[in-house]
Amino acid sequence: MTIGSSSSEYLCNLRKYQFSRRVHLPNQKNALWQIETGVVRTMTWLEDSTIVTLGLWGPGDVVGKPLSKCDPYQIECLTKVEATLLSVDRGLNRDVLLYHIQQAEDLALIRAGKRVELMLYQLLTWLAKKFGSEVDQGHLIDLGLTHKDIAELLGITRVTVTRALGNFEQQGLIQRLSIHRIILQDSQVWHYEI
């Protein structure tokens, strides 16, 4: 089922919609999406086509064009996603706004790092805390993020990410699994707070 001009019908019913990985959630002028399951990233791009990731959002988070002044603005599914369409009146409140500000600050502090490897390790730590699950070896980050996705999050090159992840693996800080999954090993750096 597509979301078209009769979106008010859907807003009243609070239907849940399912989206596949790498699909974009439809932008709604007067509506927001509440993520029920899965992870999405909000993003824009610059005139030279450089992608800028604005945030990563998971279950319980609310995203949508009414929360951003960026144009263009897209919401991309990083995993399979189930989301509920909400009216702006119902979905936009003080807690949602504060959470968006806090996440923007977290990502700004991570990106402000002077050393690429520290930025990347802080990002992995943040991802593990926000989206990870505890396993015997550490914390599993199972988002299917490619090296390109990570590079876009940090504003660095894919080659730099690949090299740094290789260094982390050699140092025993991470374990790379198939399908872009990473286990962040428990270490003293893990307790570092942004």
C-alpha positions in Angstrom: 0.0 0.0 0.0 1.4 3.4 -0.9 1.0 6.6 1.1 -0.5 9.2 -1.1 -2.6 12.4 -0.8 -5.1 10.7 1.5 -2.5 10.5 4.3 -5.0 11.8 6.8 -6.8 8.5 6.6 -3.5 6.7 7.5 -2.8 9.2 10.3 -6.0 8.4 12.0 -5.5 4.7 11.8 -1.9 4.7 13.0 -1.0 1.9 10.7 2.3 0.2 10.8 4.2 0.0 7.5 7.1 -2.3 6.6 10.1 -1.2 4.6 13.0 -3.2 3.2 16.7 -2.4 3.8 17.9 0.6 1.7 14.4 1.8 0.9 13.5 5.5 1.7 10.6 6.2 4.0 8.2 8.6 2.2 8.6 12.2 3.3 5.3 13.6 4.6 4.9 17.4 4.9 2.7 17.2 8.1 3.6 13.8 9.4 6.4 11.9 11.2 7.5 8.3 11.4 7.9 6.5 14.7 10.3 3.6 14.3 8.9 0.4 15.7 11.6 -2.0 14.7 14.8 -1.6 12.7 17.2 1.3 12.2 17.0 4.3 9.8 19.4 7.1 9.0 18.3 10.6 8.2 20.5 12.3 5.7 21.0 15.2 3.2 23.6 15.9 0.6 25.7 18.8 -0.5 25.9 20.4 -3.9 28.9 18.1 -4.8 26.7 15.1 -3.9 28.5 14.4 -0.6 26.1 12.6 1.7 25.8 14.0 5.2 24.3 11.7 7.8 22.1 13.7 10.2 21.3 10.9 12.6 20.7 7.2 13.2 17.4 6.2 14.7 15.9 3.0 16.2 12.9 1.6 18.0 10.9 4.4 19.7 12.5 7.2 17.8 10.5 9.7 15.8 11.9 11.1 12.5 10.6 13.1 9.6 10.9 16.2 7.5 9.1 18.5 10.0 12.1 17.9 12.4 14.6 19.2 9.9 15.4 22.4 7.9 17.7 20.4 5.6 16.6 20.2 1.9 17.0 17.7 0.5 16.1 15.4 3.4 15.7 11.6 3.2 15.1 8.8 5.7 16.9 5.6 4.6 16.3 2.2 6.1 19.6 0.6 7.2 17.8 -2.6 8.2 14.3 -3.9 7.7 12.0 -1.4 9.3 8.5 -1.3 10.7 7.3 2.3 11.3 4.1 4.0 12.2 2.9 7.2 10.5 2.0 9.9 13.1 0.5 13.4 12.7 2.9 16.2 13.6 0.5 17.1 16.4 0.7 13.6 17.9 4.4 12.9 17.2 6.2 16.2 17.9 6.7 17.0 21.5 9.4 18.4 23.8 11.0 15.0 24.5 11.4 14.2 20.8 13.0 17.6 20.2 15.4 17.2 23.1 16.4 13.8 21.9 17.1 15.0 18.4 19.3 17.8 19.9 21.2 15.3 22.1 21.9 13.0 19.2 23.1 15.8 17.0 25.4 16.9 19.9 26.7 13.3 20.3 27.5 13.0 16.6 29.0 16.5 16.5 31.4 15.6 19.3 32.4 12.4 17.7 33.0 14.1 14.3 35.0 16.9 16.0 37.8 14.5 16.8 41.3 15.3 15.5 42.4 11.7 15.1 40.4 9.5 12.7 40.9 6.3 14.7 39.6 7.9 17.9 36.6 9.3 16.0 35.9 5.8 14.6 36.3 4.1 17.9 34.0 6.6 19.6 31.4 6.0 16.8 31.6 2.3 17.3 31.2 2.7 21.0 28.2 5.0 20.5 26.6 2.5 18.0 27.2 -0.4 20.4 25.5 1.5 23.3 22.6 2.7 21.2 21.9 -0.3 18.9 24.2 -3.1 20.1 23.5 -6.2 22.0 25.7 -7.9 24.5 27.4 -11.1 23.5 30.1 -13.2 25.1 32.9 -11.5 23.2 31.7 -7.9 23.8 29.0 -5.9 22.1 27.6 -6.9 18.7 26.8 -4.1 16.2 24.5 -5.8 13.8 23.3 -2.9 11.6 24.9 -4.0 8.3 26.7 -0.7 8.0 29.1 -0.7 5.1 32.5 1.0 5.2 30.9 3.7 3.0 28.1 4.2 5.5 30.5 4.6 8.3 32.6 7.0 6.2 29.5 9.1 5.5 28.7 9.2 9.2 32.2 10.6 10.0 32.8 12.7 6.9 35.9 10.6 6.0 36.8 8.3 3.1 35.8 4.7 2.8 39.5 3.7 2.4 40.3 5.4 5.7 37.5 3.4 7.5 38.7 0.1 6.0 42.3 0.8 7.1 41.3 1.8 10.6 39.0 -1.2 11.1 41.8 -3.4 10.0 44.0 -1.8 12.6 41.4 -2.2 15.3 41.0 -5.9 14.3 44.8 -6.4 14.6 44.8 -4.7 18.0 42.0 -7.0 19.2 39.6 -4.1 19.7 37.0 -5.5 17.3 36.1 -8.7 15.6 34.6 -8.4 12.1 31.9 -10.9 11.2 30.1 -11.6 7.9 27.6 -9.2 6.5 29.1 -6.0 7.9 28.7 -7.0 11.6 31.2 -6.0 14.2 31.8 -7.1 17.7 33.3 -4.3 19.8 35.5 -6.0 22.4 35.1 -5.0 26.0 38.0 -2.7 27.0 38.7 0.2 29.3 38.0 2.6 26.3 34.5 1.1 26.2 33.6 3.1 29.4 34.7 6.4 27.8 31.7 8.7 27.6 31.2 11.3 24.9 
